[in-house]
Amino acid sequence: MRSASAMVVALALLLPRSVPAANDSEVKNCITSIRHLYKSLDYEHALSQIQLARQMQRGTEDEVTLSLYEGLILYDMGKQDEALTAFRAALLLRPDVALPEQKIAPKVRTRFEDMRRKVKKEIAPTLESTVPSRVAEPSPKALAENQPPAPSKPVGPVKCEPVPPQSADTSMSGQQQWRLAGLKYELCSKDLLHGQTAETLATLSTRMKEATTNYQRILIRKQIDQFEEEAKHPRPAEALNTQATASAKKLQAAESSRVEQEKSPPPARPTRPVKCVPAPAQPTADSSLGTTQQWRLDRLKYALCSTGRLHGQTAETLDALTTQLKDATTNYQRVLVKKQLDQLEPQAGLSPLAGATGP
């Protein structure tokens, strides 16, 4: 591919999701391994495989899959904030994507769908920018006076530089800079790289270099995707310049809105009324592991409720543990619940019971 002509490389940009066959195979193997490790609850090893896959060149669909599994694993490990961040990264790339596993705790699925709604609302201005803008027609007065609209101000002759070999930099910024170079050549070869189009591409390159968060890079990537669509279906230069100007303004407005939202403090989470239910009698020493951990959960809930601490994030954590224990099918899964209870009980002034592991 690298020895082919520059035009072939530029046309390859029209398939941004594709990656070289060797790299694609390696990434797919990693994802298969991650899927097996997730199902066997080997979370630490699965996270290591995710980091390994992210060091390879990969397409959008692979990155979405990696982020979804990262979110599922982190949520099961009790790292809910980090899990939601991973879900958000996947949904920003594919707002309609589904979770890759069927057997998911209802609590996790609910939080994932909540994040989907939040992301769709957040990127709505960006999605609207993909609707083609109608080119304004000359006014009746201009037609009557035979005075066409003023042409775009030229920025001087542009040399069509060949597309460089694909960068070894697999970061989002490095890959998008390479895409911009290819898109610049594609437009230049069609005599469309002038006026507002050339200025917008230069601005995109500068913004990508200066971007400090993946959210900013994703917004810029969406505008690059829009320009690639224009390269597939060229329109008159005036229409392309009009579209570029409108897109740049809407993306800038979306970024400004996000910054303002981050400055505003989040609303207080409403508390919910909780009925304090005493724990049942302590199970015998020969009780099953699941029965013993359920009793510990009931005892912990009552201890926190009676002191007015069973609300907000604490209540949600215990609800998640209850669901996790109920859905557990192996002793390894129940041991994970036990380890979390071992950490939570001292915070409530309770001591782990001797022999609380079950047979």
C-alpha positions in Angstrom: 0.0 0.0 0.0 2.8 2.4 0.9 4.5 1.9 -2.5 1.4 2.7 -4.4 0.7 6.1 -5.9 -0.3 9.0 -3.7 -3.8 9.0 -5.2 -4.4 5.4 -4.0 -3.4 6.3 -0.5 -5.7 9.3 -0.6 -8.6 7.2 -1.7 -7.9 4.8 1.1 -8.9 7.7 3.4 -12.4 7.2 2.3 -12.5 4.0 4.5 -11.4 5.4 7.9 -12.5 2.3 9.7 -10.1 0.0 7.8 -6.6 -0.9 9.1 -3.8 -3.0 7.6 -4.7 -6.7 7.6 -1.9 -7.7 9.9 -2.8 -5.1 12.6 -6.5 -5.9 12.2 -5.8 -9.5 12.9 -3.8 -8.7 16.0 -6.5 -6.4 17.4 -9.2 -9.0 16.7 -7.2 -11.6 18.5 -6.8 -9.3 21.5 -10.6 -8.6 21.6 -11.3 -12.3 21.5 -8.9 -12.8 24.4 -10.5 -9.9 26.3 -14.0 -11.5 25.8 -12.8 -14.8 27.2 -11.0 -13.2 30.2 -14.1 -11.1 30.9 -16.4 -14.2 31.0 -13.9 -16.0 33.3 -13.7 -12.9 35.6 -10.0 -12.5 35.1 -10.4 -8.7 35.1 -6.8 -7.6 35.7 -5.5 -9.6 32.8 -8.4 -8.4 30.6 -7.5 -4.8 31.3 -3.9 -5.5 30.4 -5.0 -6.9 27.1 -7.1 -3.7 26.5 -4.1 -1.5 27.0 -2.0 -3.8 24.7 -4.7 -3.5 22.0 -4.6 0.3 22.2 -0.9 0.3 21.4 -1.8 -1.2 17.9 -3.3 0.6 14.9 -7.0 0.0 15.0 -10.3 1.1 13.5 -13.2 2.9 15.1 -15.3 -0.2 15.6 -12.4 -1.9 17.5 -11.9 1.2 19.7 -15.6 1.2 20.5 -15.5 -2.5 21.5 -12.4 -2.0 23.7 -14.1 0.9 25.5 -17.3 -1.1 26.1 -15.4 -4.0 27.6 -13.3 -1.6 29.7 -16.5 -0.1 31.1 -18.1 -3.5 31.9 -14.9 -4.7 33.7 -14.4 -1.5 35.7 -18.1 -1.4 36.7 -17.8 -5.0 38.0 -14.7 -4.0 39.9 -16.6 -1.3 41.7 -15.0 1.6 39.8 -18.2 3.1 38.6 -17.0 6.6 37.7 -14.2 5.2 35.5 -16.6 2.7 34.0 -19.0 5.5 32.9 -16.1 7.4 31.4 -15.2 4.4 29.3 -18.9 4.0 28.2 -19.0 7.7 27.3 -15.9 7.3 25.1 -17.6 4.5 23.2 -20.9 6.3 22.8 -19.2 9.5 21.5 -17.9 7.4 18.6 -21.0 5.3 18.1 -24.1 6.7 19.9 -26.3 3.8 18.9 -23.9 1.0 19.8 -25.1 -2.0 22.0 -23.3 -3.6 24.8 -21.2 -6.6 23.6 -22.5 -9.1 26.2 -26.1 -10.3 26.8 -25.8 -11.3 30.5 -25.4 -7.8 32.0 -26.7 -6.8 35.4 -29.8 -4.6 35.1 -28.1 -1.8 37.1 -25.2 -1.7 34.6 -27.5 -1.7 31.6 -29.6 1.2 33.1 -26.5 3.3 33.8 -25.3 2.6 30.2 -28.6 3.7 28.7 -28.6 6.8 30.9 -25.1 7.7 29.5 -26.4 7.1 26.0 -29.1 9.6 26.4 -26.7 12.1 28.0 -24.2 11.7 25.1 -26.8 12.1 22.4 -28.1 15.3 24.0 -24.5 16.5 24.3 -23.5 15.9 20.7 -26.8 17.0 19.1 -25.3 20.2 17.8 -22.5 18.3 16.1 -24.9 15.8 14.6 -27.0 18.6 13.2 -23.9 20.0 11.4 -23.8 16.9 9.1 -27.1 18.0 7.4 -26.1 19.7 4.1 -26.7 23.4 4.1 -28.6 24.9 1.2 -26.6 27.4 -0.9 -28.1 30.8 -0.7 -29.5 32.1 -4.0 -28.7 35.6 -5.2 -31.2 38.2 -4.2 -33.7 39.6 -6.7 -31.9 42.9 -6.6 -28.6 41.3 -7.5 -30.2 39.4 -10.4 -31.9 42.5 -11.7 -28.6 44.5 -11.6 -26.7 41.5 -13.1 -24.3 41.5 -10.1 -23.4 38.0 -8.9 -22.2 37.5 -5.4 -18.5 38.3 -4.8 -16.2 35.3 -5.2 -14.3 33.9 -2.2 -11.0 35.7 -1.5 -8.2 33.6 -3.0 -5.4 32.5 -0.6 -2.8 32.1 -3.3 -1.7 29.0 -5.4 -1.5 25.8 -3.4 1.0 23.0 -4.1 -0.5 19.5 -4.0 2.0 17.8 -1.7 1.9 13.9 -1.9 0.4 12.1 1.1 3.2 11.0 3.5 3.4 7.3 4.5 1.0 6.3 7.3 2.3 7.5 10.6 3.5 5.0 13.2 1.9 7.2 15.8 -1.2 5.3 16.8 -2.6 8.0 19.0 -5.9 9.7 18.0 -4.1 13.0 17.3 -1.4 11.3 15.1 -3.9 9.3 13.1 -6.2 12.4 12.5 -3.2 14.5 11.4 -2.4 11.8 8.8 -6.0 11.8 7.6 -5.9 15.6 7.3 -2.8 15.4 5.1 -4.6 12.9 2.8 -7.7 14.9 2.7 -5.7 18.0 1.8 -4.2 16.2 -1.2 -7.6 14.9 -2.3 -9.2 18.3 -2.3 -6.1 19.9 -3.9 -6.1 17.4 -6.8 -9.8 18.3 -7.4 -9.0 22.1 -7.3 -11.1 22.5 -4.2 -8.3 23.5 -1.8 -8.8 27.3 -1.7 -10.8 29.9 0.1 -12.7 28.9 3.2 -11.9 25.2 2.6 -8.2 25.7 2.9 -8.5 27.9 5.9 -10.8 25.4 7.7 -8.4 22.5 7.1 -5.5 24.6 8.4 -7.6 25.4 11.5 -8.5 21.8 12.0 -4.8 20.8 12.0 -3.9 23.5 14.5 -6.8 22.6 16.8 -5.9 18.9 16.7 -2.3 19.7 17.7 -3.5 21.9 20.6 -6.3 19.6 21.8 -5.7 18.3 25.3 -8.7 15.9 25.8 -10.1 13.1 23.8 -13.5 14.9 23.8 -12.0 17.8 21.9 -10.2 15.4 19.5 -13.5 13.5 18.9 -15.3 16.7 18.0 -12.6 17.6 15.5 -12.7 14.1 14.1 -16.4 14.4 13.4 -15.6 17.5 11.3 -12.9 15.7 9.5 -15.4 12.9 8.8 -17.7 15.5 7.3 -15.0 16.8 5.0 -14.2 13.2 3.9 -17.9 12.8 2.9 -17.5 16.0 0.8 -14.5 14.4 -0.9 -16.6 11.3 -1.8 -19.4 13.5 -3.2 -17.9 16.8 -4.4 -20.1 19.8 -4.5 -19.5 23.2 -6.0 -16.7 25.1 -4.1 -19.1 27.7 -2.9 -21.3 25.1 -1.3 -18.3 23.4 0.3 -17.1 26.7 1.8 -20.6 27.4 3.1 -20.8 24.0 4.7 -17.3 24.3 6.2 -18.1 27.7 7.8 -21.4 26.4 9.3 -19.8 23.3 10.7 -16.9 25.2 12.3 -19.3 27.5 14.0 -21.6 24.7 15.3 -18.6 22.6 16.6 -17.2 25.7 18.3 -20.6 26.4 20.0 -20.8 22.7 21.2 -17.3 23.0 22.7 -18.1 26.3 24.4 -21.3 24.7 25.8 -19.4 21.8 27.2 -16.8 24.0 28.9 -19.6 26.1 30.5 -21.3 22.9 31.8 -18.0 21.7 33.3 -17.7 25.0 35.2 -21.2 24.7 36.7 -21.4 22.5 39.9 -23.4 19.3 39.4 -26.9 19.2 41.0 -27.2 17.5 44.3 -28.2 13.9 44.1 -31.7 13.4 45.6 -31.8 11.0 48.5 -34.4 8.3 48.7 -36.3 7.0 51.8 -35.0 3.7 53.1 -36.7 1.4 55.5 -34.4 -0.1 58.1 -34.9 -3.9 58.1 -33.0 -5.9 60.7 -30.8 -8.7 59.4 -32.1 -12.2 59.9 -30.5 -14.7 62.3 -26.8 -15.3 61.7 -26.3 -18.4 59.4 -24.5 -21.5 60.7 -20.9 -22.3 60.0 -21.8 -24.8 57.4 -24.0 -22.4 55.3 -23.1 -21.8 51.7 -20.9 -18.9 50.6 -23.8 -17.1 48.9 -26.0 -17.4 52.0 -23.3 -16.1 54.3 -22.5 -13.1 52.1 -26.2 -12.2 51.7 -26.5 -12.2 55.5 -23.5 -9.9 55.7 -25.1 -7.6 53.2 -28.3 -7.4 55.2 -26.4 -6.8 58.4 -24.3 -4.0 56.7 -27.5 -2.3 55.3 -29.1 -2.3 58.7 -26.0 -0.9 60.4 -25.8 2.0 57.9 -29.6 2.6 57.8 -29.8 2.9 61.6 -27.1 5.6 61.6 -28.6 7.5 58.7 -25.9 6.6 56.2 -27.7 4.4 53.8 -28.4 6.8 50.9 -26.8 8.2 47.7 -23.8 6.4 46.4 -23.6 4.1 49.5 -27.1 2.7 48.9 -26.3 2.3 45.2 -23.1 0.4 45.9 -24.9 -2.0 48.2 -27.8 -2.5 45.7 -25.1 -3.3 43.1 -23.5 -5.8 45.4 -26.9 -7.4 46.1 -27.5 -7.8 42.3 -24.0 -9.1 41.8 -24.4 -11.7 44.5 -27.8 -12.7 43.2 -26.5 -13.1 39.6 -23.3 -15.0 40.7 -23.0 -18.5 39.3 -19.5 -19.4 40.6 -17.8 -19.2 43.9 -15.2 -16.9 42.3 -17.9 -14.3 41.7 -19.1 -14.7 45.3 -15.6 -14.2 46.6 -15.4 -10.9 44.7 -18.5 -9.8 46.6 -16.9 -11.0 49.9 -13.8 -8.9 49.2 -15.8 -5.8 48.8 -17.8 -6.5 51.9 -14.5 -6.9 53.8 -13.6 -3.3 52.8 -17.1 -1.9 53.5 -17.8 -3.4 56.9 -15.0 -1.6 58.9 -16.3 1.7 57.5 -19.6 0.9 59.2 -18.0 -0.1 62.4 -18.5 -3.8 61.8 -15.9 -6.5 62.1 -15.7 -9.3 59.5 -16.9 -12.6 61.0 -14.6 -15.5 61.6 -15.6 -18.3 59.2 -17.6 -16.0 57.0 -16.3 -17.5 53.8 -18.7 -20.4 53.7 -17.9 -23.9 52.6 
